[in-house]
Amino acid sequence: MLLYIAAGGMAAGIGYGSVWTAAQFIPKPKPVTAELQAPATASPMVSLAEPPSPFVTAGDPISPLRLPKLRPVILLEGEGVSHPYEEIPHEPVYEPEHPPRQMPEHMNDVEAPSTDMDVAGEENLPWRRNAVAVPDTGDRPLIAIVIDDAGLDKDRTLQIINLPGPMTISFLPYASRLRDQVSLARENGHEIMLHVSMEPENAALDPGPHVLRVGDSEAVMLENLSWALGRFSGYVGINNHMGSKFTTDAGGMRIVMQELQRRGLLFVDSRTNRETVAGAMARSIGVPVAERNVFLDHKATAEAVTDQLRQLEEIARKRGHAVGIGHPRDATIEVLSAWLPTAAEKGFALVPISAVVLEEQNLELSARKAGESR
């Protein structure tokens, strides 16, 4: 079997368990046009000073983003390959109860946030300050498309960036050339998140370096989380990369949410495990949160992605908003390139994830106040 990987991939990808099937990885070359090249200086939309990073500084020059050079790797017969990026989801479609579910019993020692919080007064927090502005959506149902695993496959990440938005692009912190790619995504109108590696149930899966693991000390967890948060700036928050084990651990998620609350960031639960406590823990600590409703491409065919988008539309019509998560894959890019321009015609408002989080926050606040007035 012949497989192609990007030059330098042993450090940026294969060394972290990143192995692709030939059909999934071999790119269809696409020239980098002048419009897609990074600017000579940093975009004013991206803050380079906060949070601090040992990897980039405000004075770093930005050079044009270029497609990876390819070299062949021969796989011995019987070796086999597997896709490294995500786990098989327990529930590809998730339609939650509304209002939000109660906290699990083992989390009842967490004090609920005050109902006096001023949602409008949060505008100076990073999750609001770095959000993409959204025009008045009226009564249209909101749909947020989040693209995970961005940054490693730079060709497909570029194709995602070039799609109409706003979408939300979640970058893996161990990818290279992150400042270049994030700047391009911001300039094309997309919102930015950080895709933080968390421990999966399957120990054979490698979620990458600096992973958050159950059983690690608080100091180690915060060190790994801080490493990821320091890789670039301008993001609204984080979501979990893998994490089917870690997101079910109340102790670990409490540490993560307390740090996000301290930094003024939001959290999106990718829901790689139906037993996740991430959403409930975020609400209990006062972290703005949303949950994934539909995985768009757990089956990476155009037909499957189209069917999942229909499911996403149905949930948005019923609940008023919905969140779909996809990945930089050929089928996903193909289907989204046709679907995104039609969203408004179908009566939907395509929004960044922060708009859905704000909608959830307003609904939860209204529900709490209504309950207290009874």
Legacy VTK file of the C-alpha trace (Angstrom):
# vtk DataFile Version 3.0
C-alpha trace
ASCII
DATASET POLYDATA
POINTS 374 float
0.000 0.000 0.000
1.260 3.490 -0.799
0.513 6.362 1.532
1.535 9.985 1.289
2.297 12.227 4.234
3.448 15.799 4.420
7.157 16.417 4.685
7.883 16.881 8.336
4.742 14.873 9.156
6.662 12.496 11.358
7.044 15.369 13.781
3.732 17.140 13.268
1.477 14.192 12.677
2.707 10.616 12.589
4.680 11.038 15.786
1.459 11.807 17.581
-0.414 8.801 16.311
-1.482 10.589 13.142
-1.867 7.927 10.465
-4.220 8.335 7.549
-5.721 5.992 5.007
-4.574 6.808 1.512
-8.087 7.758 0.423
-8.467 10.151 3.324
-5.118 11.874 3.077
-3.925 12.173 -0.521
-4.843 15.782 -1.313
-6.176 17.191 -4.515
-3.604 19.933 -5.085
-5.005 23.417 -5.058
-2.837 26.460 -5.794
-2.585 29.059 -3.102
-4.072 32.159 -4.693
-3.118 35.696 -3.822
-6.362 36.078 -1.878
-5.486 33.103 0.351
-1.907 34.031 1.091
-1.145 35.368 4.528
-0.597 39.135 4.734
2.834 40.656 5.227
1.865 41.723 8.743
-0.381 40.299 11.407
-4.106 40.908 11.117
-5.343 43.627 13.490
-8.231 41.298 14.362
-5.862 38.861 16.067
-4.361 39.817 19.409
-0.796 38.576 19.548
-0.069 39.774 23.044
-2.587 37.718 25.024
-2.325 35.009 26.203
1.493 34.863 26.320
3.105 32.100 24.301
6.623 30.680 24.286
6.137 29.790 20.617
5.086 33.072 18.993
5.627 36.729 19.751
4.110 39.906 18.404
7.301 40.565 16.454
7.359 37.266 14.575
7.193 37.778 10.793
4.367 36.070 8.928
5.285 34.413 5.650
2.868 33.008 3.057
1.200 29.711 3.921
2.308 27.065 1.437
1.008 23.641 0.600
2.952 20.713 2.054
5.429 18.810 -0.086
4.568 15.135 -0.303
6.757 12.097 0.034
5.716 8.431 -0.164
5.716 6.080 2.790
5.472 2.357 2.122
3.249 0.439 4.532
4.109 -3.210 4.948
1.379 -5.704 4.159
-0.819 -6.295 7.189
0.193 -3.111 8.985
-3.130 -1.408 8.414
-3.927 2.238 8.956
-6.528 4.123 10.938
-7.775 7.670 11.141
-6.315 9.335 14.237
-8.415 12.395 14.641
-11.615 11.404 16.360
-13.353 8.636 18.206
-16.386 6.735 16.995
-19.223 8.735 18.559
-21.677 7.094 20.949
-24.465 9.223 19.520
-23.918 10.912 16.147
-27.147 12.867 16.713
-27.940 14.418 20.081
-31.195 16.264 20.739
-31.212 17.353 24.382
-34.004 18.166 26.725
-34.779 21.824 27.102
-34.331 23.526 29.519
-30.936 21.970 30.329
-30.772 18.793 32.378
-30.053 18.887 36.120
-26.512 18.250 37.354
-25.668 14.626 38.129
-25.915 13.786 41.831
-22.138 13.457 42.234
-21.785 17.101 41.189
-24.293 18.596 43.581
-21.525 19.969 45.792
-20.772 22.587 43.117
-22.392 25.914 43.869
-24.651 27.141 41.079
-23.767 30.511 39.532
-25.762 33.548 40.515
-28.852 34.378 38.501
-27.865 38.040 38.746
-25.179 37.706 36.088
-25.365 40.459 33.485
-25.041 38.771 30.087
-24.622 42.089 28.302
-21.934 43.070 30.809
-19.701 40.216 29.649
-18.758 41.980 26.429
-15.179 42.570 27.560
-14.505 38.885 28.210
-12.422 37.114 25.524
-15.312 34.900 24.406
-17.291 38.021 23.563
-14.392 40.229 22.494
-13.038 37.650 20.008
-16.483 36.681 18.695
-17.492 37.324 15.102
-20.224 39.965 14.953
-23.621 38.664 13.875
-26.346 40.805 12.264
-29.862 40.618 13.655
-31.111 37.090 12.928
-34.767 37.841 13.661
-36.746 34.687 14.366
-34.697 32.439 12.115
-33.303 29.239 13.644
-29.564 29.440 14.283
-27.096 26.904 12.889
-23.441 26.851 13.927
-20.985 24.721 11.950
-17.789 23.870 13.846
-14.852 22.375 11.957
-12.570 20.402 14.275
-9.014 19.140 13.714
-7.966 22.161 11.696
-4.333 22.990 11.134
-2.558 19.682 10.464
-3.787 19.112 6.907
-3.033 22.597 5.627
-4.437 22.055 2.145
-7.854 20.999 3.405
-7.763 23.582 6.186
-7.268 26.220 3.475
-10.257 24.858 1.592
-12.347 25.082 4.773
-11.150 28.642 5.397
-12.176 29.583 1.858
-15.786 28.425 2.384
-18.445 31.081 3.043
-19.130 31.764 6.679
-19.277 32.518 9.372
-18.237 29.085 10.551
-16.194 28.228 13.630
-12.804 26.638 13.006
-11.204 24.761 15.890
-7.431 24.368 15.541
-5.342 21.586 17.061
-2.703 23.240 19.265
0.086 20.940 18.086
-0.277 21.885 14.413
2.410 24.063 12.837
2.031 27.518 11.270
-0.934 28.230 13.524
-0.609 32.018 13.423
-0.719 32.027 9.637
-3.753 29.775 9.453
-5.652 31.492 12.258
-5.054 34.913 10.688
-6.413 33.707 7.351
-9.471 32.174 8.980
-10.209 35.370 10.910
-9.794 37.519 7.826
-12.259 35.309 5.939
-14.894 35.910 8.606
-14.663 32.708 10.632
-14.632 32.414 14.410
-11.735 30.602 16.093
-11.611 27.927 18.766
-8.893 25.743 20.275
-9.294 21.959 19.956
-7.804 20.658 23.220
-6.650 17.034 23.458
-8.412 14.999 26.149
-8.049 11.358 27.102
-10.181 8.844 25.153
-11.604 5.592 26.529
-9.622 3.610 23.967
-6.011 3.660 25.164
-4.829 2.665 21.677
-5.878 6.082 20.331
-3.306 8.852 20.554
-4.933 12.280 21.019
-1.606 14.097 20.679
0.826 15.793 23.054
-0.077 17.619 26.269
-3.291 15.611 26.606
-5.529 16.108 29.634
-5.733 12.761 31.430
-7.850 11.388 34.260
-5.674 10.803 37.294
-3.115 13.509 36.547
-2.540 16.067 39.273
-4.177 19.466 39.041
-0.748 21.000 38.411
-0.103 18.702 35.439
-3.578 19.309 33.995
-3.171 23.075 34.250
0.314 22.897 32.752
-0.980 20.984 29.722
-4.040 23.189 29.367
-1.915 26.343 29.623
0.424 25.001 26.949
-2.498 24.627 24.551
-4.008 27.994 25.461
-0.663 29.675 24.819
-0.165 28.384 21.265
-2.029 31.274 19.634
-4.631 33.865 20.541
-7.888 35.358 19.304
-10.057 32.342 20.124
-13.432 32.385 21.900
-12.890 29.146 23.801
-12.149 25.451 23.518
-13.754 22.141 22.696
-12.568 18.622 23.353
-10.467 16.610 20.913
-11.457 13.005 21.669
-12.042 13.021 25.460
-14.575 10.215 25.847
-12.890 9.306 29.139
-11.814 12.705 30.415
-15.165 14.431 29.844
-16.895 11.916 32.122
-14.550 12.750 35.020
-16.079 15.435 37.255
-12.782 16.220 38.990
-10.881 16.842 35.791
-13.680 18.809 34.166
-14.021 20.968 37.270
-10.332 21.968 36.957
-10.760 22.772 33.257
-13.932 24.791 33.774
-12.493 26.784 36.646
-9.566 27.793 34.439
-11.859 28.693 31.530
-14.028 30.748 33.860
-10.947 32.553 35.152
-9.849 33.363 31.596
-13.309 34.338 30.321
-13.564 31.591 27.704
-16.448 29.416 26.528
-16.624 25.640 26.167
-18.247 23.459 23.509
-18.826 19.839 24.484
-18.198 17.693 21.415
-20.045 14.882 23.241
-17.748 11.984 22.383
-19.391 10.118 25.281
-23.089 10.243 26.156
-22.090 10.125 29.853
-20.190 13.417 29.609
-20.429 15.800 32.566
-18.747 18.682 30.721
-21.885 20.660 29.907
-23.352 20.331 33.388
-20.038 21.222 35.025
-19.641 24.287 32.811
-23.113 25.524 33.748
-22.500 24.869 37.419
-19.342 26.997 37.415
-20.706 29.704 35.147
-18.758 28.939 31.971
-20.676 29.804 28.778
-21.356 26.496 27.039
-22.969 24.764 24.084
-23.183 21.094 23.124
-22.763 19.385 19.788
-26.007 18.141 18.284
-24.836 16.402 15.107
-21.556 14.936 13.894
-21.645 15.705 10.189
-19.033 13.277 8.906
-18.535 10.302 11.212
-19.252 8.527 7.916
-17.101 10.388 5.418
-19.281 10.200 2.303
-21.176 12.983 0.586
-24.468 11.126 1.053
-23.896 10.670 4.788
-22.867 14.302 5.313
-25.973 15.455 3.424
-28.197 13.274 5.615
-26.574 14.630 8.782
-27.134 18.215 7.633
-30.834 17.397 7.224
-30.855 16.156 10.823
-29.148 19.376 11.893
-31.805 21.433 10.123
-34.598 19.506 11.847
-33.110 20.073 15.295
-32.599 23.768 14.582
-36.234 24.154 13.533
-37.469 22.404 16.695
-35.077 23.965 19.246
-34.308 27.321 17.655
-30.599 26.523 17.276
-28.292 23.593 16.558
-24.575 22.834 16.466
-22.949 20.576 13.870
-19.339 19.406 14.015
-17.370 18.335 10.950
-13.755 17.863 9.924
-11.462 18.877 7.049
-12.445 15.998 4.773
-13.158 15.963 1.058
-16.799 14.889 1.429
-17.435 17.504 4.118
-15.863 20.270 2.045
-17.811 19.206 -1.049
-21.187 19.110 0.686
-20.684 22.275 2.752
-19.594 24.235 -0.308
-23.033 23.511 -1.803
-25.071 23.737 1.430
-23.693 26.890 3.058
-24.956 29.307 0.363
-28.466 27.822 0.680
-28.829 28.138 4.471
-30.411 31.600 4.338
-32.765 30.561 1.534
-33.985 27.718 3.751
-34.762 30.188 6.537
-31.714 29.556 8.748
-29.169 31.980 10.129
-25.612 30.683 9.830
-23.813 31.899 12.938
-20.536 31.380 14.812
-20.597 29.225 17.912
-20.552 32.258 20.213
-24.010 33.245 18.962
-25.437 29.843 19.943
-23.664 30.013 23.307
-25.151 33.440 23.936
-28.593 32.142 22.969
-28.198 29.213 25.371
-27.034 31.566 28.106
-30.022 33.851 27.656
-32.445 30.913 27.666
-30.915 29.442 30.826
-30.965 32.794 32.580
-34.619 33.320 31.646
-35.508 29.826 32.851
-33.784 30.388 36.197
-35.461 33.728 36.786
-38.840 32.287 35.817
-38.339 29.458 38.303
-37.403 31.860 41.105
-40.480 34.021 40.500
-42.890 31.142 41.040
LINES 1 375
374 0 1 2 3 4 5 6 7 8 9 10 11 12 13 14 15 16 17 18 19 20 21 22 23 24 25 26 27 28 29 30 31 32 33 34 35 36 37 38 39 40 41 42 43 44 45 46 47 48 49 50 51 52 53 54 55 56 57 58 59 60 61 62 63 64 65 66 67 68 69 70 71 72 73 74 75 76 77 78 79 80 81 82 83 84 85 86 87 88 89 90 91 92 93 94 95 96 97 98 99 100 101 102 103 104 105 106 107 108 109 110 111 112 113 114 115 116 117 118 119 120 121 122 123 124 125 126 127 128 129 130 131 132 133 134 135 136 137 138 139 140 141 142 143 144 145 146 147 148 149 150 151 152 153 154 155 156 157 158 159 160 161 162 163 164 165 166 167 168 169 170 171 172 173 174 175 176 177 178 179 180 181 182 183 184 185 186 187 188 189 190 191 192 193 194 195 196 197 198 199 200 201 202 203 204 205 206 207 208 209 210 211 212 213 214 215 216 217 218 219 220 221 222 223 224 225 226 227 228 229 230 231 232 233 234 235 236 237 238 239 240 241 242 243 244 245 246 247 248 249 250 251 252 253 254 255 256 257 258 259 260 261 262 263 264 265 266 267 268 269 270 271 272 273 274 275 276 277 278 279 280 281 282 283 284 285 286 287 288 289 290 291 292 293 294 295 296 297 298 299 300 301 302 303 304 305 306 307 308 309 310 311 312 313 314 315 316 317 318 319 320 321 322 323 324 325 326 327 328 329 330 331 332 333 334 335 336 337 338 339 340 341 342 343 344 345 346 347 348 349 350 351 352 353 354 355 356 357 358 359 360 361 362 363 364 365 366 367 368 369 370 371 372 373
